Amino acid sequence: MSLSEITSLQSTLNSAIDTFKAELAAQNLPEPSLNTSKVHPIDEITYLPTPAMYEARRVAVASLVRSIRFLLCGRFVTCFIRDFSNPFSNLLTMPLPRIRG
């Protein structure tokens, strides 16, 4: 990754995390923690996130997936990780050749 890509990733993640924390505070919810066995309210099946919280989570995950793809596959190498956000991406990929034994 070049410096501008790292800076862009950091900026995107910081913005998403700030939005997520602000939404938690607005709803009087504690920050999630891995150090407790208690289920967090946002993990409940009945919880409906606000549009801002949903978008913050979506942007954070998408930017991380994009960065991991870039690190694993490089700029000029076709990556065989499925893109679940685009159902038509599978139409553009060629199947791998069959290995004969």
N, C-alpha and C positions, 0 to 999 in steps of 0.2 A: 504494500500500500504506500502510496506517496503521502507526503505530509499533508497536502490539501485534503486527501480522502480521510485521513485520520482525524484531522481537524473538523471536517464535515460530519463524520460519524459522532465525534464527541459533542459537537454542537446539537445535533439531532437528538442524541440520547439525553443530554442535559435538559433540553427543552421538554422532551417527553416526560422525563422524571419529575421536573418541576410542575408540569401540568397535573401529573398523576398525584403528586403530594398535595397540591392545592385542592384537588377534588376530594381527596381523603379528608383534608381539614374541613372543607365546606360541609361534608356529610358527618363530621364528628366521628370518623373512623380511625382506629389506630393504624400505624404503619405495619405492613405484613412483616413477619419474622419467621425465620427457620428454626429459632430456638425454643419454640413452644409447640405443644401437641394440640393446642386449641385451634379449632377451625376459624379462619378469619371470615368476617361477614361477606367479603367480596367473593369468597369461594362457595358460598351457599348457592344452591340451585335456583333459589327464588330471587337472588340479587340481580337487579338490572342496572348496569353502569350508565352513567350520564354519557351523552354524546362526546363530551370532551375527554372523559376517562377512557372510553372505548377507542377514540382516535389516538390518544397518547399511547395506549398499549399496542395498537396496531402499528403505529409508526415505529415504535421501539423494536418490536419483533421483526418487522420488515427490514429495517436498517441493519440489524444484527445478522439476519439471514443473508442479506446481500453481501455483507462484509465477509462472512464465513465462506460463501460461495467464491468470492474473489480470492480469498486466501488459499482455498483448496484447489481451485481450478485455474487461476491465473487469468489474465486479460484475454489471451488469444486461444485458450483451450476451451473446447466445448465441454460443458459440465453436464453430467448425467444425473444431477439432482433434480427431481421433479419440481416444477413451479406450480404449486397448488392454487395460486392466486389467478392463474391464467389457464382456463381449461383447454384452450386451443394450442398451448405450447407443445403438447405431446404430438400434435399433427406435424410439427416442424422438425421433430427429431427422427433420425434414421435408426432403425432397429440394429442392435449389435449383431455381427455375423455369428452364425451357429458354429460352435466348436465341435469338430468331429473327432471321435476317439478311436 
